């Protein structure tokens, strides 16, 4: 009699091998996932700073970014709606560009911007500074802004 298929022992052995491989690879997958989320936050901040620089040139006005340990906001500081142009505060009808909160245990432990804020001018210049982001596992990267408005990401 010719039987086809798998025996119960063979099936159990395959399931045991799959379970062992899953248990071994799970910590590596979590680290990969955390690293991916951290890189996403870095790219998002980098892109939003570029957006702020472009908005300042486009609107011929200041764009202010305010940093906190768990996020940042950015607005056009042009005095619309009764606000005061260039006062570093969002007032009246000044347009909010971004209000972002970091996710997945990402924080901003330090920055060299005074009062944790900076701004782009219509000429694309900015006071130079650094923004350091830290992942939940302690990995850090910084975004550096130069006087000429150049924005770059560097490892610490």
N, C-alpha and C positions, 0 to 999 in steps of 0.2 A: 504494500500500500504506500503510495507516494503522497506524502502530506506537504502542503505548501503553507508558508507563513512563518511567523516567529513564535517561539515558545515563550511562556511566561517568564522564565529565567532570563532569556535574552532581552526581553522588553524591560525588565527591572534593571538589568545591567546598563542598558542605554540611558534610562532615566537617572540612575545614580551618577553616571558620567556627566550628564547634562547638569545635574544639580551641583556637582563639585566644580565644574567649570564656571557656572554662574556665581557661586560663592566666592571664587577666586577673583573673578573679573569685576565684581560689584564695587569694591572700593575705588578701583581705577576709573570706573564709569562715573562715579560721583565726583571725583576730582576733575575729570574731563568736563563734566557738566558745569561745575562751579567756575572753572577757567573760561568756559564759553560765555557764561553770563557776565563775568568780570570784563572780558574783552568787549562784550556788547555795550556795557556801560561806558567804557573808555571811548569807543567809537562814537557813541551817541553824544557824549560831552564834546568831543572833538568836532563833530559835525555841527552841533548847535552853536559852538563858538564861531565857527566859520559863517553860519547863518547870521549871527549877530553882527559880525564884521560887514557882511554884505548889506544887511538892512541899514546899518549906519551910513554907508556910502549912498545907497539907493534913496534914503529919506533925507539925506543931508542933515543928519541929526545925530545926537549921542544915543548909543544903545548901552544900557547898564546891565551888568550881570551881578547878581548877589548869590553868594555861596553859603551854604550851611553844611553841617556835618552829614546830613542825610539827603541833600538835594541842592537844587539851584533854581533861580528864576531869572528871566531876562525880559526887559521891556524897552520900548523906544521912549527916550527922555526928551521929547520935543515940545512940551508945554501945551499940547492939545487939550481942549476942554477945560481951560482954566488952570492948568498946571503951570509950573515954572520950569522953563527949559534949562537943562543942565544942572538940576539941583540934587541929583542922585536918588530922588524919591518918585515913585509912581503916584501920580495925582491926576485928578480930572479924567480926561479921556485918553490918556497916554496908553498906547497899545501894549498889552502883555503878549510877548512872543512865545515864551516857554515857561512852564512851571513844572519842573521834573523832580521826582523823588527817586532816590536810588533803591534798587531792589536786590534781593538775594544777599543780604548781609554786606553790601558794599557801603563803605563810608568814606568821608573826606577828613582824614585826621589833621592835615595841615595845609596851609596856603601861605604864600608870601604877599598876597594882596592885602593892603591895609584895610581894616574893618571888613575883611572877607568880601570885598566887592571890587569891581573894575568896570571900565567902560571903553567902548570903541568910539572914536571920534569920526566925523565925516571924512577925514583924510586917511582913515584906516589905521591911525596910530593908536597905541594903547600903552599904558604904563606897564612895563615888563613885570612878569610874575610867574609863579608856579602853582599848580594845583595838584596835590597828591591824592590819589584814590587807593583804597586798601580793600582787598577782598576778605571774605570771612576766614580764609586760611592764612592770612597775613601777607599775601603777595601784594606788592605795591608797584604802581606806575605813576608817572607824573606827566602832566600836560604843561608845556612851557610856552608862554607868550612873549614875543620879543617886542621891542619898542616900535618896530616897523609894522607890527601886526601879524608877523609870521607865527603860526601855531604848529607845534610839533609834539609828538608823544615820545617819551623816553623811559627806559627802565631804570629803576633805582637799584 
